[in-house]
Amino acid sequence: MAKNQPIGDGHRIGAVKNRTQVYNQTTDLWIKRGPDGRFMDCKTSCGKFKGVRRENNC
C-alpha cells in the first residue's frame, strides 16, 4: 500500500501496489481492478483514481 504521511496534505508517495484502473467508454467512468483480477470499485466523480496504474485499452 502507498504511504500517505503526513495525513491530510493531499498527496501520495509511491503508487498503489497490485491494482490497476481501466476506462469504461460505455459508462464514461474509471473502474479499479484488484490483485485477483476482479473489479473493486467504480469512480463516480470525474477523473481517474489517484496513484493507481492504468491498463492499456486496446
PDB file of N, CA, C and O in Angstrom:
ATOM      1  N   MET A   1       0.841  -1.174   0.000  1.00  0.00           N
ATOM      2  CA  MET A   1       0.000   0.000   0.000  1.00  0.00           C
ATOM      3  C   MET A   1       0.888   1.239   0.000  1.00  0.00           C
ATOM      4  O   MET A   1       2.032   1.186   0.451  1.00  0.00           O
ATOM      5  N   ALA A   2       0.379   2.322  -0.489  1.00  0.00           N
ATOM      6  CA  ALA A   2       1.156   3.553  -0.600  1.00  0.00           C
ATOM      7  C   ALA A   2       1.242   4.262   0.738  1.00  0.00           C
ATOM      8  O   ALA A   2       0.387   4.096   1.608  1.00  0.00           O
ATOM      9  N   LYS A   3       2.297   5.057   0.884  1.00  0.00           N
ATOM     10  CA  LYS A   3       2.464   5.852   2.104  1.00  0.00           C
ATOM     11  C   LYS A   3       1.751   7.187   1.927  1.00  0.00           C
ATOM     12  O   LYS A   3       1.807   7.783   0.852  1.00  0.00           O
ATOM     13  N   ASN A   4       1.090   7.653   2.959  1.00  0.00           N
ATOM     14  CA  ASN A   4       0.351   8.908   2.886  1.00  0.00           C
ATOM     15  C   ASN A   4       0.665   9.786   4.088  1.00  0.00           C
ATOM     16  O   ASN A   4      -0.252  10.254   4.762  1.00  0.00           O
ATOM     17  N   GLN A   5       1.928  10.015   4.367  1.00  0.00           N
ATOM     18  CA  GLN A   5       2.256  10.813   5.540  1.00  0.00           C
ATOM     19  C   GLN A   5       2.894  12.113   5.125  1.00  0.00           C
ATOM     20  O   GLN A   5       3.690  12.066   4.187  1.00  0.00           O
ATOM     21  N   PRO A   6       2.651  13.235   5.690  1.00  0.00           N
ATOM     22  CA  PRO A   6       1.710  13.457   6.785  1.00  0.00           C
ATOM     23  C   PRO A   6       0.265  13.383   6.291  1.00  0.00           C
ATOM     24  O   PRO A   6      -0.032  13.718   5.145  1.00  0.00           O
ATOM     25  N   ILE A   7      -0.603  12.951   7.157  1.00  0.00           N
ATOM     26  CA  ILE A   7      -2.010  12.733   6.814  1.00  0.00           C
ATOM     27  C   ILE A   7      -2.695  14.062   6.524  1.00  0.00           C
ATOM     28  O   ILE A   7      -2.511  15.037   7.253  1.00  0.00           O
ATOM     29  N   GLY A   8      -3.485  14.095   5.457  1.00  0.00           N
ATOM     30  CA  GLY A   8      -4.289  15.266   5.144  1.00  0.00           C
ATOM     31  C   GLY A   8      -3.643  16.287   4.244  1.00  0.00           C
ATOM     32  O   GLY A   8      -4.241  17.335   4.001  1.00  0.00           O
ATOM     33  N   ASP A   9      -2.439  16.034   3.731  1.00  0.00           N
ATOM     34  CA  ASP A   9      -1.813  17.025   2.867  1.00  0.00           C
ATOM     35  C   ASP A   9      -2.150  16.831   1.398  1.00  0.00           C
ATOM     36  O   ASP A   9      -1.748  17.648   0.570  1.00  0.00           O
ATOM     37  N   GLY A  10      -2.884  15.763   1.045  1.00  0.00           N
ATOM     38  CA  GLY A  10      -3.416  15.600  -0.303  1.00  0.00           C
ATOM     39  C   GLY A  10      -2.475  15.006  -1.326  1.00  0.00           C
ATOM     40  O   GLY A  10      -2.762  15.098  -2.519  1.00  0.00           O
ATOM     41  N   HIS A  11      -1.363  14.398  -0.929  1.00  0.00           N
ATOM     42  CA  HIS A  11      -0.501  13.749  -1.918  1.00  0.00           C
ATOM     43  C   HIS A  11      -0.092  12.367  -1.437  1.00  0.00           C
ATOM     44  O   HIS A  11      -0.189  12.050  -0.252  1.00  0.00           O
ATOM     45  N   ARG A  12       0.367  11.549  -2.380  1.00  0.00           N
ATOM     46  CA  ARG A  12       0.743  10.172  -2.092  1.00  0.00           C
ATOM     47  C   ARG A  12       2.192   9.969  -2.514  1.00  0.00           C
ATOM     48  O   ARG A  12       2.619  10.475  -3.552  1.00  0.00           O
ATOM     49  N   ILE A  13       2.944   9.230  -1.708  1.00  0.00           N
ATOM     50  CA  ILE A  13       4.325   8.883  -2.038  1.00  0.00           C
ATOM     51  C   ILE A  13       4.306   7.463  -2.585  1.00  0.00           C
ATOM     52  O   ILE A  13       4.043   6.517  -1.842  1.00  0.00           O
ATOM     53  N   GLY A  14       4.579   7.305  -3.865  1.00  0.00           N
ATOM     54  CA  GLY A  14       4.580   5.985  -4.478  1.00  0.00           C
ATOM     55  C   GLY A  14       3.211   5.619  -5.022  1.00  0.00           C
ATOM     56  O   GLY A  14       2.233   6.342  -4.831  1.00  0.00           O
ATOM     57  N   ALA A  15       3.163   4.485  -5.700  1.00  0.00           N
ATOM     58  CA  ALA A  15       1.928   4.028  -6.327  1.00  0.00           C
ATOM     59  C   ALA A  15       1.258   2.964  -5.469  1.00  0.00           C
ATOM     60  O   ALA A  15       1.900   2.324  -4.635  1.00  0.00           O
ATOM     61  N   VAL A  16      -0.039   2.785  -5.686  1.00  0.00           N
ATOM     62  CA  VAL A  16      -0.786   1.720  -5.017  1.00  0.00           C
ATOM     63  C   VAL A  16      -0.402   0.414  -5.698  1.00  0.00           C
ATOM     64  O   VAL A  16      -0.512   0.303  -6.919  1.00  0.00           O
ATOM     65  N   LYS A  17       0.045  -0.570  -4.936  1.00  0.00           N
ATOM     66  CA  LYS A  17       0.547  -1.827  -5.497  1.00  0.00           C
ATOM     67  C   LYS A  17      -0.594  -2.780  -5.843  1.00  0.00           C
ATOM     68  O   LYS A  17      -1.640  -2.777  -5.194  1.00  0.00           O
ATOM     69  N   ASN A  18      -0.376  -3.592  -6.874  1.00  0.00           N
ATOM     70  CA  ASN A  18      -1.274  -4.686  -7.279  1.00  0.00           C
ATOM     71  C   ASN A  18      -2.670  -4.225  -7.678  1.00  0.00           C
ATOM     72  O   ASN A  18      -3.616  -5.008  -7.598  1.00  0.00           O
ATOM     73  N   ARG A  19      -2.820  -2.991  -8.099  1.00  0.00           N
ATOM     74  CA  ARG A  19      -4.122  -2.516  -8.560  1.00  0.00           C
ATOM     75  C   ARG A  19      -3.930  -1.738  -9.851  1.00  0.00           C
ATOM     76  O   ARG A  19      -2.919  -1.063 -10.047  1.00  0.00           O
ATOM     77  N   THR A  20      -4.921  -1.847 -10.729  1.00  0.00           N
ATOM     78  CA  THR A  20      -4.904  -1.097 -11.975  1.00  0.00           C
ATOM     79  C   THR A  20      -6.272  -0.479 -12.175  1.00  0.00           C
ATOM     80  O   THR A  20      -7.238  -0.833 -11.500  1.00  0.00           O
ATOM     81  N   GLN A  21      -6.337   0.452 -13.119  1.00  0.00           N
ATOM     82  CA  GLN A  21      -7.624   1.036 -13.461  1.00  0.00           C
ATOM     83  C   GLN A  21      -7.792   1.026 -14.971  1.00  0.00           C
ATOM     84  O   GLN A  21      -6.825   1.133 -15.725  1.00  0.00           O
ATOM     85  N   VAL A  22      -9.029   0.897 -15.386  1.00  0.00           N
ATOM     86  CA  VAL A  22      -9.354   0.832 -16.799  1.00  0.00           C
ATOM     87  C   VAL A  22     -10.537   1.760 -17.049  1.00  0.00           C
ATOM     88  O   VAL A  22     -11.416   1.901 -16.199  1.00  0.00           O
ATOM     89  N   TYR A  23     -10.553   2.392 -18.225  1.00  0.00           N
ATOM     90  CA  TYR A  23     -11.617   3.325 -18.564  1.00  0.00           C
ATOM     91  C   TYR A  23     -12.746   2.594 -19.276  1.00  0.00           C
ATOM     92  O   TYR A  23     -12.509   1.876 -20.248  1.00  0.00           O
ATOM     93  N   ASN A  24     -13.968   2.772 -18.798  1.00  0.00           N
ATOM     94  CA  ASN A  24     -15.143   2.158 -19.405  1.00  0.00           C
ATOM     95  C   ASN A  24     -15.823   3.214 -20.277  1.00  0.00           C
ATOM     96  O   ASN A  24     -16.380   4.180 -19.756  1.00  0.00           O
ATOM     97  N   GLN A  25     -15.781   3.039 -21.584  1.00  0.00           N
ATOM     98  CA  GLN A  25     -16.338   4.021 -22.502  1.00  0.00           C
ATOM     99  C   GLN A  25     -17.861   4.053 -22.477  1.00  0.00           C
ATOM    100  O   GLN A  25     -18.461   5.082 -22.788  1.00  0.00           O
ATOM    101  N   THR A  26     -18.484   2.958 -22.116  1.00  0.00           N
ATOM    102  CA  THR A  26     -19.939   2.892 -22.071  1.00  0.00           C
ATOM    103  C   THR A  26     -20.501   3.770 -20.953  1.00  0.00           C
ATOM    104  O   THR A  26     -21.441   4.535 -21.165  1.00  0.00           O
ATOM    105  N   THR A  27     -19.914   3.652 -19.761  1.00  0.00           N
ATOM    106  CA  THR A  27     -20.390   4.438 -18.624  1.00  0.00           C
ATOM    107  C   THR A  27     -19.633   5.739 -18.451  1.00  0.00           C
ATOM    108  O   THR A  27     -20.044   6.583 -17.655  1.00  0.00           O
ATOM    109  N   ASP A  28     -18.527   5.929 -19.182  1.00  0.00           N
ATOM    110  CA  ASP A  28     -17.692   7.133 -19.122  1.00  0.00           C
ATOM    111  C   ASP A  28     -17.075   7.298 -17.729  1.00  0.00           C
ATOM    112  O   ASP A  28     -16.940   8.418 -17.236  1.00  0.00           O
ATOM    113  N   LEU A  29     -16.698   6.166 -17.090  1.00  0.00           N
ATOM    114  CA  LEU A  29     -16.122   6.181 -15.750  1.00  0.00           C
ATOM    115  C   LEU A  29     -14.879   5.293 -15.701  1.00  0.00           C
ATOM    116  O   LEU A  29     -14.680   4.444 -16.569  1.00  0.00           O
ATOM    117  N   TRP A  30     -14.039   5.498 -14.668  1.00  0.00           N
ATOM    118  CA  TRP A  30     -12.863   4.674 -14.428  1.00  0.00           C
ATOM    119  C   TRP A  30     -13.214   3.584 -13.428  1.00  0.00           C
ATOM    120  O   TRP A  30     -13.918   3.844 -12.452  1.00  0.00           O
ATOM    121  N   ILE A  31     -12.728   2.355 -13.660  1.00  0.00           N
ATOM    122  CA  ILE A  31     -13.009   1.208 -12.802  1.00  0.00           C
ATOM    123  C   ILE A  31     -11.683   0.668 -12.281  1.00  0.00           C
ATOM    124  O   ILE A  31     -10.727   0.513 -13.040  1.00  0.00           O
ATOM    125  N   LYS A  32     -11.631   0.382 -10.979  1.00  0.00           N
ATOM    126  CA  LYS A  32     -10.425  -0.122 -10.346  1.00  0.00           C
ATOM    127  C   LYS A  32     -10.488  -1.641 -10.271  1.00  0.00           C
ATOM    128  O   LYS A  32     -11.508  -2.214  -9.888  1.00  0.00           O
ATOM    129  N   ARG A  33      -9.357  -2.300 -10.651  1.00  0.00           N
ATOM    130  CA  ARG A  33      -9.266  -3.760 -10.648  1.00  0.00           C
ATOM    131  C   ARG A  33      -8.273  -4.188  -9.570  1.00  0.00           C
ATOM    132  O   ARG A  33      -7.181  -3.630  -9.468  1.00  0.00           O
ATOM    133  N   GLY A  34      -8.656  -5.178  -8.771  1.00  0.00           N
ATOM    134  CA  GLY A  34      -7.841  -5.650  -7.658  1.00  0.00           C
ATOM    135  C   GLY A  34      -6.779  -6.642  -8.088  1.00  0.00           C
ATOM    136  O   GLY A  34      -6.674  -6.971  -9.269  1.00  0.00           O
ATOM    137  N   PRO A  35      -5.989  -7.123  -7.133  1.00  0.00           N
ATOM    138  CA  PRO A  35      -4.894  -8.045  -7.455  1.00  0.00           C
ATOM    139  C   PRO A  35      -5.360  -9.400  -7.980  1.00  0.00           C
ATOM    140  O   PRO A  35      -4.598 -10.087  -8.661  1.00  0.00           O
ATOM    141  N   ASP A  36      -6.598  -9.799  -7.676  1.00  0.00           N
ATOM    142  CA  ASP A  36      -7.116 -11.072  -8.167  1.00  0.00           C
ATOM    143  C   ASP A  36      -7.773 -10.945  -9.534  1.00  0.00           C
ATOM    144  O   ASP A  36      -8.252 -11.944 -10.071  1.00  0.00           O
ATOM    145  N   GLY A  37      -7.810  -9.743 -10.115  1.00  0.00           N
ATOM    146  CA  GLY A  37      -8.362  -9.534 -11.451  1.00  0.00           C
ATOM    147  C   GLY A  37      -9.812  -9.109 -11.471  1.00  0.00           C
ATOM    148  O   GLY A  37     -10.339  -8.762 -12.528  1.00  0.00           O
ATOM    149  N   ARG A  38     -10.473  -9.130 -10.316  1.00  0.00           N
ATOM    150  CA  ARG A  38     -11.881  -8.733 -10.266  1.00  0.00           C
ATOM    151  C   ARG A  38     -11.993  -7.222 -10.052  1.00  0.00           C
ATOM    152  O   ARG A  38     -11.104  -6.590  -9.481  1.00  0.00           O
ATOM    153  N   PHE A  39     -13.105  -6.664 -10.525  1.00  0.00           N
ATOM    154  CA  PHE A  39     -13.333  -5.237 -10.374  1.00  0.00           C
ATOM    155  C   PHE A  39     -13.692  -4.915  -8.931  1.00  0.00           C
ATOM    156  O   PHE A  39     -14.506  -5.608  -8.319  1.00  0.00           O
ATOM    157  N   MET A  40     -13.086  -3.868  -8.388  1.00  0.00           N
ATOM    158  CA  MET A  40     -13.275  -3.492  -6.996  1.00  0.00           C
ATOM    159  C   MET A  40     -14.231  -2.323  -6.830  1.00  0.00           C
ATOM    160  O   MET A  40     -15.150  -2.371  -6.012  1.00  0.00           O
ATOM    161  N   ASP A  41     -14.007  -1.262  -7.619  1.00  0.00           N
ATOM    162  CA  ASP A  41     -14.688  -0.012  -7.367  1.00  0.00           C
ATOM    163  C   ASP A  41     -14.836   0.744  -8.672  1.00  0.00           C
ATOM    164  O   ASP A  41     -14.052   0.557  -9.603  1.00  0.00           O
ATOM    165  N   CYS A  42     -15.849   1.601  -8.737  1.00  0.00           N
ATOM    166  CA  CYS A  42     -16.082   2.440  -9.894  1.00  0.00           C
ATOM    167  C   CYS A  42     -16.068   3.892  -9.444  1.00  0.00           C
ATOM    168  O   CYS A  42     -16.713   4.239  -8.455  1.00  0.00           O
ATOM    169  N   LYS A  43     -15.355   4.726 -10.144  1.00  0.00           N
ATOM    170  CA  LYS A  43     -15.247   6.136  -9.795  1.00  0.00           C
ATOM    171  C   LYS A  43     -16.538   6.845 -10.184  1.00  0.00           C
ATOM    172  O   LYS A  43     -16.948   6.779 -11.343  1.00  0.00           O
ATOM    173  N   THR A  44     -17.180   7.516  -9.246  1.00  0.00           N
ATOM    174  CA  THR A  44     -18.444   8.195  -9.537  1.00  0.00           C
ATOM    175  C   THR A  44     -18.234   9.650  -9.925  1.00  0.00           C
ATOM    176  O   THR A  44     -19.035  10.213 -10.671  1.00  0.00           O
ATOM    177  N   SER A  45     -17.167  10.266  -9.427  1.00  0.00           N
ATOM    178  CA  SER A  45     -16.866  11.633  -9.824  1.00  0.00           C
ATOM    179  C   SER A  45     -15.949  11.610 -11.044  1.00  0.00           C
ATOM    180  O   SER A  45     -15.427  10.558 -11.411  1.00  0.00           O
ATOM    181  N   CYS A  46     -15.758  12.743 -11.658  1.00  0.00           N
ATOM    182  CA  CYS A  46     -14.926  12.793 -12.868  1.00  0.00           C
ATOM    183  C   CYS A  46     -13.456  12.596 -12.501  1.00  0.00           C
ATOM    184  O   CYS A  46     -13.042  12.875 -11.376  1.00  0.00           O
ATOM    185  N   GLY A  47     -12.692  12.121 -13.446  1.00  0.00           N
ATOM    186  CA  GLY A  47     -11.268  11.922 -13.239  1.00  0.00           C
ATOM    187  C   GLY A  47     -10.908  10.482 -12.962  1.00  0.00           C
ATOM    188  O   GLY A  47     -11.758   9.592 -12.947  1.00  0.00           O
ATOM    189  N   LYS A  48      -9.598  10.279 -12.738  1.00  0.00           N
ATOM    190  CA  LYS A  48      -9.056   8.951 -12.523  1.00  0.00           C
ATOM    191  C   LYS A  48      -8.825   8.716 -11.035  1.00  0.00           C
ATOM    192  O   LYS A  48      -8.877   9.648 -10.232  1.00  0.00           O
ATOM    193  N   PHE A  49      -8.567   7.449 -10.674  1.00  0.00           N
ATOM    194  CA  PHE A  49      -8.168   7.136  -9.314  1.00  0.00           C
ATOM    195  C   PHE A  49      -6.756   7.662  -9.096  1.00  0.00           C
ATOM    196  O   PHE A  49      -5.929   7.628 -10.007  1.00  0.00           O
ATOM    197  N   LYS A  50      -6.485   8.141  -7.910  1.00  0.00           N
ATOM    198  CA  LYS A  50      -5.201   8.749  -7.586  1.00  0.00           C
ATOM    199  C   LYS A  50      -4.177   7.677  -7.255  1.00  0.00           C
ATOM    200  O   LYS A  50      -4.391   6.859  -6.360  1.00  0.00           O
ATOM    201  N   GLY A  51      -3.060   7.682  -7.979  1.00  0.00           N
ATOM    202  CA  GLY A  51      -1.957   6.781  -7.680  1.00  0.00           C
ATOM    203  C   GLY A  51      -2.143   5.350  -8.121  1.00  0.00           C
ATOM    204  O   GLY A  51      -1.391   4.479  -7.684  1.00  0.00           O
ATOM    205  N   VAL A  52      -3.127   5.069  -8.981  1.00  0.00           N
ATOM    206  CA  VAL A  52      -3.370   3.701  -9.441  1.00  0.00           C
ATOM    207  C   VAL A  52      -2.940   3.607 -10.909  1.00  0.00           C
ATOM    208  O   VAL A  52      -3.278   4.468 -11.721  1.00  0.00           O
ATOM    209  N   ARG A  53      -2.201   2.566 -11.230  1.00  0.00           N
ATOM    210  CA  ARG A  53      -1.687   2.358 -12.582  1.00  0.00           C
ATOM    211  C   ARG A  53      -2.825   2.134 -13.567  1.00  0.00           C
ATOM    212  O   ARG A  53      -3.839   1.533 -13.213  1.00  0.00           O
ATOM    213  N   ARG A  54      -2.669   2.611 -14.804  1.00  0.00           N
ATOM    214  CA  ARG A  54      -3.688   2.452 -15.837  1.00  0.00           C
ATOM    215  C   ARG A  54      -3.340   1.306 -16.765  1.00  0.00           C
ATOM    216  O   ARG A  54      -2.170   1.084 -17.079  1.00  0.00           O
ATOM    217  N   GLU A  55      -4.366   0.572 -17.208  1.00  0.00           N
ATOM    218  CA  GLU A  55      -4.203  -0.504 -18.190  1.00  0.00           C
ATOM    219  C   GLU A  55      -4.320   0.069 -19.587  1.00  0.00           C
ATOM    220  O   GLU A  55      -4.874   1.152 -19.776  1.00  0.00           O
ATOM    221  N   ASN A  56      -3.801  -0.654 -20.566  1.00  0.00           N
ATOM    222  CA  ASN A  56      -3.979  -0.259 -21.965  1.00  0.00           C
ATOM    223  C   ASN A  56      -5.334  -0.694 -22.443  1.00  0.00           C
ATOM    224  O   ASN A  56      -5.752  -1.826 -22.195  1.00  0.00           O
ATOM    225  N   ASN A  57      -6.027   0.188 -23.123  1.00  0.00           N
ATOM    226  CA  ASN A  57      -7.355  -0.136 -23.686  1.00  0.00           C
ATOM    227  C   ASN A  57      -7.206  -0.403 -25.180  1.00  0.00           C
ATOM    228  O   ASN A  57      -7.434   0.490 -25.996  1.00  0.00           O
ATOM    229  N   CYS A  58      -6.831  -1.603 -25.534  1.00  0.00           N
ATOM    230  CA  CYS A  58      -6.657  -1.953 -26.937  1.00  0.00           C
ATOM    231  C   CYS A  58      -7.801  -2.811 -27.408  1.00  0.00           C
ATOM    232  O   CYS A  58      -7.834  -3.212 -28.572  1.00  0.00           O
TER     233      CYS A  58
END
